[in-house]
Amino acid sequence: MDLTQQTCVPCRGGIDPIEPSPARELLASTPGWELLDDATKIRRDFKLADFAATLAFVNKVGDLAEAEGHHPDITFGWGYCSVLFYTHKIKGLHQNDFIMAAKVNDIAEAG
């Protein structure tokens, strides 16, 4: 199933994070994202037209995060935004991180 058609399920801990090999496979479904820190985090940097466009994008990502109950670390400024996902409870990657990355890609593509 397409990641964008899935919803995040609460992760309460007590499970292992996704291993690097399956993480690389899931990464193929999220173009533009990169694995970081021994495949425990994913990040994508976005270029936008100006500060207003960046803030609008960040707000859309924030709305998505609230709706899904899965929140990224976001840094942004004039014309740029970096979004970082990992699941804090398991100190690594969960399927939720890739679901959110795919949905953030949709937001970026919609402009």
C-alpha positions in Angstrom: 0.0 0.0 0.0 1.2 3.5 -0.8 2.6 5.2 2.3 0.5 8.3 1.7 -2.6 6.1 2.1 -1.6 4.9 5.5 -2.0 6.6 8.9 0.4 6.6 11.8 -0.2 4.3 14.7 0.9 5.3 18.1 4.2 3.9 19.1 4.5 3.4 22.8 7.9 1.9 22.8 8.9 -1.6 23.6 9.7 -2.5 20.0 12.9 -2.4 18.0 13.5 0.3 15.5 13.6 -0.6 11.8 17.0 -2.1 10.8 19.1 -0.3 8.2 18.3 -2.6 5.3 14.5 -2.4 5.6 14.9 1.4 6.2 16.7 1.7 2.9 13.9 -0.2 1.2 11.3 2.2 2.7 13.5 5.2 1.8 12.9 4.3 -1.9 9.3 5.2 -1.4 10.2 8.7 -0.1 12.2 10.5 -2.8 14.5 13.3 -1.6 14.9 11.9 2.0 18.2 10.7 3.4 19.1 8.3 6.2 21.1 9.8 9.0 22.9 8.6 12.1 23.3 4.9 11.3 19.8 4.7 9.7 18.1 6.0 12.9 16.7 9.2 11.4 15.5 10.5 8.0 15.8 14.1 6.8 14.9 16.2 3.8 15.8 19.7 3.0 13.4 21.9 1.0 14.1 25.0 -1.0 11.2 27.5 -1.1 10.6 30.9 -2.8 10.8 33.1 0.2 10.1 33.3 3.9 6.3 33.5 3.5 6.3 30.4 1.3 8.5 28.6 3.8 6.3 29.5 6.7 3.2 28.4 4.9 4.9 25.0 4.1 6.0 24.6 7.8 2.5 25.3 8.9 1.1 22.7 6.6 3.7 20.1 7.9 2.7 21.1 11.4 -1.0 20.6 10.7 -0.2 17.2 9.3 1.9 16.3 12.3 -0.9 17.2 14.6 -3.5 15.2 12.6 -1.2 12.1 12.5 0.1 12.5 16.1 3.7 12.2 14.8 5.9 15.2 15.1 9.1 16.1 13.3 12.0 18.4 14.2 11.7 21.3 11.8 14.2 24.1 11.2 13.5 26.9 8.7 14.4 30.3 7.6 14.2 32.5 4.5 13.6 30.1 1.6 14.7 26.9 3.3 13.2 24.2 5.6 14.7 21.0 7.0 12.4 18.3 8.3 13.8 15.4 10.4 11.8 12.4 11.5 12.6 9.6 13.9 10.6 7.9 16.7 11.8 9.2 20.0 10.3 6.3 22.0 12.4 3.7 20.2 15.4 6.0 19.4 15.2 5.1 15.8 13.0 4.7 12.8 9.4 3.3 12.7 7.1 2.9 9.7 5.4 6.1 10.9 8.5 8.1 10.0 8.3 7.0 6.4 4.5 7.5 6.2 5.0 11.1 7.3 7.9 11.6 4.9 5.7 10.5 2.0 2.9 12.8 3.1 5.3 15.8 3.5 6.5 15.1 0.0 2.9 15.4 -1.2 2.6 18.7 0.6 5.8 19.9 -1.2 4.6 18.7 -4.6 1.2 20.4 -4.1 3.1 23.7 -3.6 
